[in-house]
Amino acid sequence: MRDLQQALGQYILYRTILTEIAPEKRLYLAIRDTTYERLQAKPVFALIQSQSNLQIIVVNTEREEIIQWIV
């Protein structure tokens, strides 16, 4: 959860700045597939995801491929 807290803080900071300097661009939070599976098991993650309007890319780092886009 500590890593999520840090990543979420950075995401919100970057999204705020990006909205001002390049509003046409979208920001995504990349999360490793194994990490995403663990986070989904926590009810608080769904709340954070919906309240923060996170746009997520789930990636498999071993195969270097995008597994899922969550917008």
Buried (B, 14 or more C-beta within 10 A) or exposed (E): EEEBEEBBEEBBEEBEEBEEEEEEEEBBBEBBBEBBEEBEEEEEBEEBBEEEEBBBBBBEEEEEEEEEEEE
